[in-house]
Amino acid sequence: MTAESRESIHDAASGGLQTETVSREVVVVNAAGLHARPADLLAREARKWQSRIELINDAQRADGKSILELLTLAAESGTRLVVEATGPDAREALEAIGSLFEKRFNERDSNQDS
């Protein structure tokens, strides 16, 4: 299983506007972990959305729209991360980013048979 849909939803009143925060746990399954190529794909996807997107590894948070911040997570294969999106398109953004993890960032590991 590459991504677990343990989604939580919070609504917060912000100046009369509803801001939704959703989160989902994902697992890095790429053999090389969250290295430069998948971090670039993730940041590019995150920048498509209006919502703020953060990835959390234990107590460390990284801006999902910043390749450099994503790389500071040092997420090796098997690392569990929480993806958190806050904003008007949070659900859609979370779905798109979760899909990247599920698809292994379109990478094929050398030890994979299929």
N, CA, C and O atoms as a Tinker XYZ file with bonds, in Angstrom:
   456  protein
     1  N      0.858000   -1.183000    0.000000    73     2
     2  CA     0.000000    0.000000    0.000000    64     1     3
     3  C      0.889000    1.226000    0.000000    63     2     4     5
     4  O      1.764000    1.363000    0.856000    81     3
     5  N      0.676000    2.104000   -0.938000    73     3     6
     6  CA     1.524000    3.276000   -1.070000    64     5     7
     7  C      0.983000    4.499000   -0.363000    63     6     8     9
     8  O      1.754000    5.369000    0.042000    81     7
     9  N     -0.303000    4.582000   -0.210000    73     7    10
    10  CA    -0.887000    5.736000    0.469000    64     9    11
    11  C     -2.061000    5.247000    1.293000    63    10    12    13
    12  O     -2.879000    4.449000    0.835000    81    11
    13  N     -2.126000    5.731000    2.487000    73    11    14
    14  CA    -3.240000    5.361000    3.347000    64    13    15
    15  C     -4.181000    6.545000    3.421000    63    14    16    17
    16  O     -3.756000    7.668000    3.691000    81    15
    17  N     -5.444000    6.301000    3.184000    73    15    18
    18  CA    -6.396000    7.405000    3.177000    64    17    19
    19  C     -6.955000    7.633000    4.567000    63    18    20    21
    20  O     -8.152000    7.478000    4.812000    81    19
    21  N     -6.073000    8.001000    5.461000    73    19    22
    22  CA    -6.481000    8.394000    6.800000    64    21    23
    23  C     -6.661000    9.897000    6.755000    63    22    24    25
    24  O     -5.800000   10.662000    7.190000    81    23
    25  N     -7.790000   10.299000    6.221000    73    23    26
    26  CA    -8.049000   11.709000    5.952000    64    25    27
    27  C     -8.785000   12.336000    7.120000    63    26    28    29
    28  O     -9.729000   11.762000    7.664000    81    27
    29  N     -8.342000   13.509000    7.492000    73    27    30
    30  CA    -9.062000   14.254000    8.519000    64    29    31
    31  C     -9.404000   15.618000    7.951000    63    30    32    33
    32  O     -8.657000   16.171000    7.144000    81    31
    33  N    -10.526000   16.151000    8.371000    73    31    34
    34  CA   -11.023000   17.404000    7.826000    64    33    35
    35  C    -11.332000   18.365000    8.965000    63    34    36    37
    36  O    -11.944000   17.988000    9.965000    81    35
    37  N    -10.903000   19.597000    8.801000    73    35    38
    38  CA   -11.186000   20.635000    9.794000    64    37    39
    39  C    -11.677000   21.866000    9.062000    63    38    40    41
    40  O    -11.110000   22.243000    8.037000    81    39
    41  N    -12.711000   22.493000    9.565000    73    39    42
    42  CA   -13.170000   23.769000    9.031000    64    41    43
    43  C    -12.855000   24.838000   10.062000    63    42    44    45
    44  O    -13.146000   24.688000   11.248000    81    43
    45  N    -12.257000   25.915000    9.586000    73    43    46
    46  CA   -11.933000   27.017000   10.487000    64    45    47
    47  C    -12.497000   28.302000    9.914000    63    46    48    49
    48  O    -12.334000   28.593000    8.729000    81    47
    49  N    -13.164000   29.068000   10.768000    73    47    50
    50  CA   -13.698000   30.360000   10.320000    64    49    51
    51  C    -12.539000   31.342000   10.254000    63    50    52    53
    52  O    -11.797000   31.513000   11.222000    81    51
    53  N    -12.395000   31.980000    9.110000    73    51    54
    54  CA   -11.298000   32.920000    8.910000    64    53    55
    55  C    -11.858000   34.185000    8.271000    63    54    56    57
    56  O    -12.017000   34.258000    7.052000    81    55
    57  N    -12.149000   35.159000    9.087000    73    55    58
    58  CA   -12.672000   36.414000    8.575000    64    57    59
    59  C    -13.978000   36.245000    7.816000    63    58    60    61
    60  O    -14.228000   36.950000    6.838000    81    59
    61  N    -14.815000   35.308000    8.265000    73    59    62
    62  CA   -16.080000   35.074000    7.607000    64    61    63
    63  C    -15.996000   34.073000    6.470000    63    62    64    65
    64  O    -17.026000   33.626000    5.966000    81    63
    65  N    -14.780000   33.712000    6.055000    73    63    66
    66  CA   -14.606000   32.740000    4.986000    64    65    67
    67  C    -14.304000   31.371000    5.573000    63    66    68    69
    68  O    -13.634000   31.258000    6.599000    81    67
    69  N    -14.799000   30.342000    4.920000    73    67    70
    70  CA   -14.496000   28.978000    5.366000    64    69    71
    71  C    -13.189000   28.526000    4.727000    63    70    72    73
    72  O    -13.049000   28.572000    3.505000    81    71
    73  N    -12.250000   28.098000    5.528000    73    71    74
    74  CA   -10.999000   27.547000    5.048000    64    73    75
    75  C    -10.950000   26.102000    5.493000    63    74    76    77
    76  O    -11.061000   25.799000    6.680000    81    75
    77  N    -10.786000   25.229000    4.542000    73    75    78
    78  CA   -10.782000   23.804000    4.851000    64    77    79
    79  C     -9.351000   23.285000    4.923000    63    78    80    81
    80  O     -8.516000   23.618000    4.081000    81    79
    81  N     -9.078000   22.470000    5.932000    73    79    82
    82  CA    -7.798000   21.785000    6.051000    64    81    83
    83  C     -8.067000   20.298000    6.010000    63    82    84    85
    84  O     -8.869000   19.774000    6.783000    81    83
    85  N     -7.386000   19.623000    5.097000    73    83    86
    86  CA    -7.500000   18.169000    5.003000    64    85    87
    87  C     -6.100000   17.593000    5.079000    63    86    88    89
    88  O     -5.132000   18.240000    4.680000    81    87
    89  N     -5.993000   16.383000    5.587000    73    87    90
    90  CA    -4.688000   15.738000    5.671000    64    89    91
    91  C     -4.821000   14.263000    5.340000    63    90    92    93
    92  O     -5.895000   13.671000    5.447000    81    91
    93  N     -3.711000   13.695000    4.940000    73    91    94
    94  CA    -3.677000   12.303000    4.518000    64    93    95
    95  C     -2.279000   11.763000    4.769000    63    94    96    97
    96  O     -1.286000   12.447000    4.520000    81    95
    97  N     -2.205000   10.549000    5.258000    73    95    98
    98  CA    -0.910000    9.920000    5.439000    64    97    99
    99  C     -0.519000    9.199000    4.161000    63    98   100   101
   100  O     -1.332000    8.500000    3.556000    81    99
   101  N      0.732000    9.373000    3.754000    73    99   102
   102  CA     1.274000    8.696000    2.586000    64   101   103
   103  C      2.563000    8.002000    3.003000    63   102   104   105
   104  O      3.171000    8.336000    4.019000    81   103
   105  N      2.960000    7.032000    2.196000    73   103   106
   106  CA     4.202000    6.309000    2.456000    64   105   107
   107  C      5.098000    6.449000    1.231000    63   106   108   109
   108  O      4.656000    6.222000    0.105000    81   107
   109  N      6.346000    6.820000    1.450000    73   107   110
   110  CA     7.314000    6.903000    0.364000    64   109   111
   111  C      7.732000    5.470000    0.040000    63   110   112   113
   112  O      8.335000    4.796000    0.875000    81   111
   113  N      7.416000    5.006000   -1.161000    73   111   114
   114  CA     7.738000    3.625000   -1.522000    64   113   115
   115  C      8.829000    3.531000   -2.580000    63   114   116   117
   116  O      9.281000    2.431000   -2.894000    81   115
   117  N      9.256000    4.645000   -3.127000    73   115   118
   118  CA    10.342000    4.622000   -4.096000    64   117   119
   119  C     11.616000    4.138000   -3.416000    63   118   120   121
   120  O     11.912000    4.542000   -2.291000    81   119
   121  N     12.366000    3.281000   -4.086000    73   119   122
   122  CA    13.587000    2.726000   -3.503000    64   121   123
   123  C     14.565000    3.826000   -3.094000    63   122   124   125
   124  O     15.232000    3.706000   -2.066000    81   123
   125  N     14.657000    4.891000   -3.882000    73   123   126
   126  CA    15.594000    5.984000   -3.590000    64   125   127
   127  C     14.981000    7.049000   -2.679000    63   126   128   129
   128  O     15.636000    8.045000   -2.370000    81   127
   129  N     13.748000    6.854000   -2.251000    73   127   130
   130  CA    13.101000    7.817000   -1.377000    64   129   131
   131  C     12.627000    9.054000   -2.130000    63   130   132   133
   132  O     12.510000    9.048000   -3.355000    81   131
   133  N     12.362000   10.101000   -1.381000    73   131   134
   134  CA    11.878000   11.355000   -1.968000    64   133   135
   135  C     13.095000   12.180000   -2.385000    63   134   136   137
   136  O     13.449000   13.162000   -1.732000    81   135
   137  N     13.730000   11.762000   -3.486000    73   135   138
   138  CA    14.922000   12.435000   -3.993000    64   137   139
   139  C     14.518000   13.584000   -4.918000    63   138   140   141
   140  O     13.341000   13.939000   -4.976000    81   139
   141  N     15.467000   14.164000   -5.634000    73   139   142
   142  CA    15.229000   15.392000   -6.390000    64   141   143
   143  C     14.103000   15.280000   -7.426000    63   142   144   145
   144  O     13.269000   16.181000   -7.517000    81   143
   145  N     14.061000   14.204000   -8.200000    73   143   146
   146  CA    13.054000   14.093000   -9.247000    64   145   147
   147  C     11.641000   14.046000   -8.677000    63   146   148   149
   148  O     10.803000   14.843000   -9.096000    81   147
   149  N     11.334000   13.137000   -7.727000    73   147   150
   150  CA     9.982000   13.156000   -7.180000    64   149   151
   151  C      9.672000   14.431000   -6.395000    63   150   152   153
   152  O      8.525000   14.877000   -6.382000    81   151
   153  N     10.662000   15.017000   -5.748000    73   151   154
   154  CA    10.427000   16.276000   -5.024000    64   153   155
   155  C     10.044000   17.376000   -6.010000    63   154   156   157
   156  O      9.184000   18.205000   -5.715000    81   155
   157  N     10.680000   17.383000   -7.173000    73   155   158
   158  CA    10.344000   18.363000   -8.210000    64   157   159
   159  C      8.919000   18.139000   -8.711000    63   158   160   161
   160  O      8.161000   19.099000   -8.852000    81   159
   161  N      8.541000   16.891000   -8.983000    73   159   162
   162  CA     7.183000   16.587000   -9.428000    64   161   163
   163  C      6.153000   16.998000   -8.381000    63   162   164   165
   164  O      5.105000   17.554000   -8.708000    81   163
   165  N      6.466000   16.718000   -7.124000    73   163   166
   166  CA     5.551000   17.054000   -6.039000    64   165   167
   167  C      5.385000   18.567000   -5.928000    63   166   168   169
   168  O      4.262000   19.059000   -5.814000    81   167
   169  N      6.488000   19.308000   -5.962000    73   167   170
   170  CA     6.420000   20.770000   -5.847000    64   169   171
   171  C      5.675000   21.379000   -7.030000    63   170   172   173
   172  O      4.903000   22.322000   -6.861000    81   171
   173  N      5.903000   20.843000   -8.224000    73   171   174
   174  CA     5.188000   21.353000   -9.408000    64   173   175
   175  C      3.682000   21.131000   -9.264000    63   174   176   177
   176  O      2.885000   22.010000   -9.591000    81   175
   177  N      3.303000   19.960000   -8.776000    73   175   178
   178  CA     1.876000   19.674000   -8.582000    64   177   179
   179  C      1.305000   20.595000   -7.511000    63   178   180   181
   180  O      0.218000   21.146000   -7.683000    81   179
   181  N      2.019000   20.765000   -6.418000    73   179   182
   182  CA     1.536000   21.609000   -5.318000    64   181   183
   183  C      1.335000   23.052000   -5.761000    63   182   184   185
   184  O      0.401000   23.717000   -5.312000    81   183
   185  N      2.210000   23.542000   -6.643000    73   183   186
   186  CA     2.108000   24.932000   -7.102000    64   185   187
   187  C      0.901000   25.159000   -8.017000    63   186   188   189
   188  O      0.541000   26.307000   -8.280000    81   187
   189  N      0.281000   24.098000   -8.500000    73   187   190
   190  CA    -0.912000   24.233000   -9.340000    64   189   191
   191  C     -2.138000   24.641000   -8.521000    63   190   192   193
   192  O     -3.133000   25.103000   -9.080000    81   191
   193  N     -2.068000   24.473000   -7.209000    73   191   194
   194  CA    -3.221000   24.673000   -6.341000    64   193   195
   195  C     -3.079000   25.947000   -5.536000    63   194   196   197
   196  O     -1.975000   26.369000   -5.194000    81   195
   197  N     -4.210000   26.548000   -5.243000    73   195   198
   198  CA    -4.240000   27.772000   -4.448000    64   197   199
   199  C     -3.946000   27.480000   -2.970000    63   198   200   201
   200  O     -3.399000   28.327000   -2.263000    81   199
   201  N     -4.306000   26.292000   -2.516000    73   199   202
   202  CA    -4.151000   25.920000   -1.108000    64   201   203
   203  C     -2.687000   25.870000   -0.676000    63   202   204   205
   204  O     -1.787000   25.636000   -1.482000    81   203
   205  N     -2.480000   26.098000    0.619000    73   203   206
   206  CA    -1.169000   25.893000    1.224000    64   205   207
   207  C     -1.004000   24.385000    1.407000    63   206   208   209
   208  O     -1.913000   23.718000    1.899000    81   207
   209  N      0.133000   23.855000    1.020000    73   207   210
   210  CA     0.371000   22.421000    1.109000    64   209   211
   211  C      1.660000   22.205000    1.883000    63   210   212   213
   212  O      2.702000   22.772000    1.555000    81   211
   213  N      1.573000   21.379000    2.910000    73   211   214
   214  CA     2.751000   21.065000    3.719000    64   213   215
   215  C      2.875000   19.563000    3.868000    63   214   216   217
   216  O      1.874000   18.847000    3.904000    81   215
   217  N      4.105000   19.092000    3.956000    73   215   218
   218  CA     4.382000   17.696000    4.256000    64   217   219
   219  C      5.037000   17.656000    5.623000    63   218   220   221
   220  O      5.901000   18.474000    5.938000    81   219
   221  N      4.619000   16.704000    6.423000    73   219   222
   222  CA     5.075000   16.626000    7.806000    64   221   223
   223  C      5.727000   15.273000    8.044000    63   222   224   225
   224  O      5.149000   14.228000    7.746000    81   223
   225  N      6.940000   15.309000    8.587000    73   223   226
   226  CA     7.686000   14.115000    8.965000    64   225   227
   227  C      8.044000   14.291000   10.430000    63   226   228   229
   228  O      8.938000   15.066000   10.771000    81   227
   229  N      7.345000   13.571000   11.291000    73   227   230
   230  CA     7.484000   13.760000   12.739000    64   229   231
   231  C      7.153000   15.215000   13.077000    63   230   232   233
   232  O      6.030000   15.657000   12.833000    81   231
   233  N      8.103000   15.962000   13.630000    73   231   234
   234  CA     7.836000   17.348000   14.009000    64   233   235
   235  C      8.299000   18.333000   12.945000    63   234   236   237
   236  O      8.149000   19.542000   13.125000    81   235
   237  N      8.857000   17.845000   11.844000    73   235   238
   238  CA     9.371000   18.710000   10.785000    64   237   239
   239  C      8.310000   18.951000    9.714000    63   238   240   241
   240  O      7.697000   18.006000    9.216000    81   239
   241  N      8.095000   20.220000    9.363000    73   239   242
   242  CA     7.141000   20.599000    8.311000    64   241   243
   243  C      7.916000   21.191000    7.144000    63   242   244   245
   244  O      8.895000   21.915000    7.324000    81   243
   245  N      7.451000   20.862000    5.938000    73   243   246
   246  CA     8.078000   21.408000    4.737000    64   245   247
   247  C      6.991000   21.948000    3.821000    63   246   248   249
   248  O      5.930000   21.343000    3.675000    81   247
   249  N      7.264000   23.085000    3.210000    73   247   250
   250  CA     6.364000   23.678000    2.227000    64   249   251
   251  C      6.361000   22.773000    1.002000    63   250   252   253
   252  O      7.409000   22.555000    0.392000    81   251
   253  N      5.202000   22.245000    0.636000    73   251   254
   254  CA     5.088000   21.338000   -0.491000    64   253   255
   255  C      5.367000   21.989000   -1.828000    63   254   256   257
   256  O      5.518000   21.294000   -2.832000    81   255
   257  N      5.437000   23.313000   -1.861000    73   255   258
   258  CA     5.693000   24.031000   -3.109000    64   257   259
   259  C      7.176000   24.354000   -3.284000    63   258   260   261
   260  O      7.561000   24.987000   -4.266000    81   259
   261  N      8.014000   23.919000   -2.330000    73   259   262
   262  CA     9.446000   24.192000   -2.351000    64   261   263
   263  C     10.239000   22.888000   -2.448000    63   262   264   265
   264  O     10.213000   22.069000   -1.529000    81   263
   265  N     10.937000   22.704000   -3.557000    73   263   266
   266  CA    11.747000   21.491000   -3.735000    64   265   267
   267  C     12.770000   21.380000   -2.610000    63   266   268   269
   268  O     12.942000   20.310000   -2.027000    81   267
   269  N     13.447000   22.482000   -2.305000    73   267   270
   270  CA    14.483000   22.438000   -1.275000    64   269   271
   271  C     13.934000   22.037000    0.085000    63   270   272   273
   272  O     14.552000   21.247000    0.799000    81   271
   273  N     12.777000   22.578000    0.447000    73   271   274
   274  CA    12.191000   22.207000    1.735000    64   273   275
   275  C     11.785000   20.734000    1.741000    63   274   276   277
   276  O     11.952000   20.047000    2.748000    81   275
   277  N     11.253000   20.250000    0.616000    73   275   278
   278  CA    10.881000   18.834000    0.546000    64   277   279
   279  C     12.097000   17.939000    0.726000    63   278   280   281
   280  O     12.019000   16.911000    1.398000    81   279
   281  N     13.219000   18.323000    0.130000    73   279   282
   282  CA    14.435000   17.518000    0.257000    64   281   283
   283  C     14.966000   17.502000    1.686000    63   282   284   285
   284  O     15.617000   16.539000    2.092000    81   283
   285  N     14.692000   18.568000    2.464000    73   283   286
   286  CA    15.172000   18.595000    3.852000    64   285   287
   287  C     14.458000   17.558000    4.723000    63   286   288   289
   288  O     14.915000   17.253000    5.824000    81   287
   289  N     13.345000   17.020000    4.237000    73   287   290
   290  CA    12.649000   15.981000    5.005000    64   289   291
   291  C     13.458000   14.691000    5.047000    63   290   292   293
   292  O     13.244000   13.857000    5.926000    81   291
   293  N     14.388000   14.516000    4.104000    73   291   294
   294  CA    15.227000   13.320000    4.016000    64   293   295
   295  C     14.369000   12.055000    4.119000    63   294   296   297
   296  O     14.679000   11.140000    4.882000    81   295
   297  N     13.287000   12.022000    3.338000    73   295   298
   298  CA    12.319000   10.921000    3.403000    64   297   299
   299  C     12.807000    9.732000    2.577000    63   298   300   301
   300  O     12.728000    9.734000    1.349000    81   299
   301  N     13.305000    8.734000    3.269000    73   299   302
   302  CA    13.783000    7.515000    2.625000    64   301   303
   303  C     12.610000    6.595000    2.333000    63   302   304   305
   304  O     11.489000    6.841000    2.778000    81   303
   305  N     12.871000    5.554000    1.595000    73   303   306
   306  CA    11.835000    4.559000    1.311000    64   305   307
   307  C     11.276000    4.022000    2.629000    63   306   308   309
   308  O     12.030000    3.687000    3.542000    81   307
   309  N      9.968000    3.944000    2.715000    73   307   310
   310  CA     9.307000    3.473000    3.931000    64   309   311
   311  C      8.875000    4.582000    4.878000    63   310   312   313
   312  O      8.142000    4.329000    5.835000    81   311
   313  N      9.320000    5.804000    4.623000    73   311   314
   314  CA     8.964000    6.937000    5.482000    64   313   315
   315  C      7.479000    7.259000    5.346000    63   314   316   317
   316  O      6.948000    7.342000    4.238000    81   315
   317  N      6.827000    7.437000    6.476000    73   315   318
   318  CA     5.428000    7.860000    6.500000    64   317   319
   319  C      5.398000    9.372000    6.674000    63   318   320   321
   320  O      6.011000    9.922000    7.589000    81   319
   321  N      4.674000   10.026000    5.781000    73   319   322
   322  CA     4.526000   11.479000    5.836000    64   321   323
   323  C      3.054000   11.819000    5.924000    63   322   324   325
   324  O      2.204000   11.044000    5.486000    81   323
   325  N      2.753000   12.968000    6.485000    73   323   326
   326  CA     1.390000   13.488000    6.464000    64   325   327
   327  C      1.394000   14.658000    5.489000    63   326   328   329
   328  O      2.209000   15.574000    5.603000    81   327
   329  N      0.479000   14.616000    4.536000    73   327   330
   330  CA     0.299000   15.727000    3.596000    64   329   331
   331  C     -0.894000   16.519000    4.112000    63   330   332   333
   332  O     -1.968000   15.961000    4.332000    81   331
   333  N     -0.704000   17.812000    4.304000    73   331   334
   334  CA    -1.760000   18.674000    4.822000    64   333   335
   335  C     -2.004000   19.806000    3.821000    63   334   336   337
   336  O     -1.071000   20.489000    3.402000    81   335
   337  N     -3.257000   19.991000    3.451000    73   335   338
   338  CA    -3.630000   21.056000    2.520000    64   337   339
   339  C     -4.678000   21.940000    3.179000    63   338   340   341
   340  O     -5.638000   21.449000    3.774000    81   339
   341  N     -4.481000   23.259000    3.065000    73   339   342
   342  CA    -5.419000   24.224000    3.636000    64   341   343
   343  C     -5.770000   25.265000    2.584000    63   342   344   345
   344  O     -4.898000   25.956000    2.057000    81   343
   345  N     -7.057000   25.366000    2.288000    73   343   346
   346  CA    -7.493000   26.366000    1.326000    64   345   347
   347  C     -8.736000   25.929000    0.580000    63   346   348   349
   348  O     -9.315000   24.885000    0.879000    81   347
   349  N     -9.148000   26.729000   -0.391000    73   347   350
   350  CA   -10.409000   26.478000   -1.086000    64   349   351
   351  C    -10.404000   25.228000   -1.958000    63   350   352   353
   352  O    -11.463000   24.656000   -2.218000    81   351
   353  N     -9.226000   24.793000   -2.415000    73   351   354
   354  CA    -9.151000   23.598000   -3.261000    64   353   355
   355  C     -8.346000   22.492000   -2.573000    63   354   356   357
   356  O     -7.691000   21.682000   -3.228000    81   355
   357  N     -8.411000   22.478000   -1.240000    73   355   358
   358  CA    -7.598000   21.556000   -0.450000    64   357   359
   359  C     -7.860000   20.093000   -0.782000    63   358   360   361
   360  O     -6.915000   19.319000   -0.941000    81   359
   361  N     -9.119000   19.705000   -0.890000    73   359   362
   362  CA    -9.444000   18.304000   -1.179000    64   361   363
   363  C     -8.864000   17.861000   -2.515000    63   362   364   365
   364  O     -8.283000   16.780000   -2.613000    81   363
   365  N     -9.021000   18.687000   -3.538000    73   363   366
   366  CA    -8.522000   18.344000   -4.867000    64   365   367
   367  C     -7.000000   18.264000   -4.872000    63   366   368   369
   368  O     -6.419000   17.363000   -5.477000    81   367
   369  N     -6.365000   19.207000   -4.197000    73   367   370
   370  CA    -4.906000   19.208000   -4.117000    64   369   371
   371  C     -4.407000   17.955000   -3.406000    63   370   372   373
   372  O     -3.451000   17.319000   -3.851000    81   371
   373  N     -5.052000   17.607000   -2.311000    73   371   374
   374  CA    -4.656000   16.424000   -1.549000    64   373   375
   375  C     -4.801000   15.159000   -2.391000    63   374   376   377
   376  O     -3.946000   14.276000   -2.340000    81   375
   377  N     -5.864000   15.073000   -3.151000    73   375   378
   378  CA    -6.090000   13.920000   -4.022000    64   377   379
   379  C     -4.990000   13.822000   -5.078000    63   378   380   381
   380  O     -4.459000   12.739000   -5.324000    81   379
   381  N     -4.653000   14.939000   -5.694000    73   379   382
   382  CA    -3.625000   14.945000   -6.739000    64   381   383
   383  C     -2.256000   14.561000   -6.182000    63   382   384   385
   384  O     -1.521000   13.801000   -6.813000    81   383
   385  N     -1.916000   15.073000   -5.024000    73   383   386
   386  CA    -0.622000   14.768000   -4.427000    64   385   387
   387  C     -0.576000   13.329000   -3.933000    63   386   388   389
   388  O      0.439000   12.651000   -4.088000    81   387
   389  N     -1.670000   12.861000   -3.337000    73   387   390
   390  CA    -1.739000   11.462000   -2.919000    64   389   391
   391  C     -1.554000   10.521000   -4.095000    63   390   392   393
   392  O     -0.938000    9.464000   -3.965000    81   391
   393  N     -2.089000   10.907000   -5.242000    73   391   394
   394  CA    -1.969000   10.100000   -6.454000    64   393   395
   395  C     -0.511000    9.965000   -6.894000    63   394   396   397
   396  O     -0.113000    8.909000   -7.386000    81   395
   397  N      0.289000   11.016000   -6.724000    73   395   398
   398  CA     1.708000   10.930000   -7.063000    64   397   399
   399  C      2.401000    9.844000   -6.240000    63   398   400   401
   400  O      3.194000    9.066000   -6.770000    81   399
   401  N      2.096000    9.799000   -4.951000    73   399   402
   402  CA     2.686000    8.778000   -4.089000    64   401   403
   403  C      2.195000    7.386000   -4.487000    63   402   404   405
   404  O      2.975000    6.435000   -4.533000    81   403
   405  N      0.895000    7.275000   -4.773000    73   403   406
   406  CA     0.329000    5.987000   -5.166000    64   405   407
   407  C      0.954000    5.460000   -6.448000    63   406   408   409
   408  O      1.140000    4.253000   -6.606000    81   407
   409  N      1.277000    6.370000   -7.364000    73   407   410
   410  CA     1.871000    5.982000   -8.652000    64   409   411
   411  C      3.390000    5.908000   -8.588000    63   410   412   413
   412  O      4.044000    5.755000   -9.619000    81   411
   413  N      3.957000    6.014000   -7.391000    73   411   414
   414  CA     5.403000    5.939000   -7.180000    64   413   415
   415  C      6.136000    7.006000   -7.984000    63   414   416   417
   416  O      7.286000    6.806000   -8.374000    81   415
   417  N      5.478000    8.142000   -8.236000    73   415   418
   418  CA     6.054000    9.232000   -9.014000    64   417   419
   419  C      6.486000    8.745000  -10.401000    63   418   420   421
   420  O      7.434000    9.263000  -10.990000    81   419
   421  N      5.769000    7.739000  -10.906000    73   419   422
   422  CA     6.027000    7.136000  -12.216000    64   421   423
   423  C      7.428000    6.560000  -12.351000    63   422   424   425
   424  O      7.977000    6.494000  -13.451000    81   423
   425  N      8.000000    6.144000  -11.233000    73   423   426
   426  CA     9.317000    5.510000  -11.248000    64   425   427
   427  C      9.150000    4.006000  -11.148000    63   426   428   429
   428  O      8.230000    3.507000  -10.500000    81   427
   429  N     10.036000    3.310000  -11.787000    73   427   430
   430  CA    10.084000    1.847000  -11.660000    64   429   431
   431  C     11.368000    1.503000  -10.953000    63   430   432   433
   432  O     12.454000    1.873000  -11.401000    81   431
   433  N     11.248000    0.792000   -9.846000    73   431   434
   434  CA    12.426000    0.386000   -9.101000    64   433   435
   435  C     13.092000   -0.782000   -9.810000    63   434   436   437
   436  O     12.412000   -1.625000  -10.395000    81   435
   437  N     14.403000   -0.837000   -9.762000    73   435   438
   438  CA    15.144000   -1.884000  -10.460000    64   437   439
   439  C     14.837000   -3.275000   -9.920000    63   438   440   441
   440  O     15.016000   -4.258000  -10.638000    81   439
   441  N     14.379000   -3.384000   -8.672000    73   439   442
   442  CA    14.069000   -4.691000   -8.096000    64   441   443
   443  C     12.612000   -5.074000   -8.292000    63   442   444   445
   444  O     12.139000   -6.058000   -7.723000    81   443
   445  N     11.902000   -4.295000   -9.099000    73   443   446
   446  CA    10.478000   -4.543000   -9.332000    64   445   447
   447  C     10.331000   -5.416000  -10.585000    63   446   448   449
   448  O     10.946000   -5.127000  -11.611000    81   447
   449  N      9.522000   -6.480000  -10.509000    73   447   450
   450  CA     9.355000   -7.413000  -11.614000    64   449   451
   451  C      8.459000   -6.894000  -12.702000    63   450   452   453
   452  O      8.724000   -7.158000  -13.875000    81   451
   453  N      7.405000   -6.166000  -12.374000    73   451   454
   454  CA     6.433000   -5.746000  -13.376000    64   453   455
   455  C      6.743000   -4.419000  -13.997000    63   454   456
   456  O      5.999000   -3.951000  -14.859000    81   455
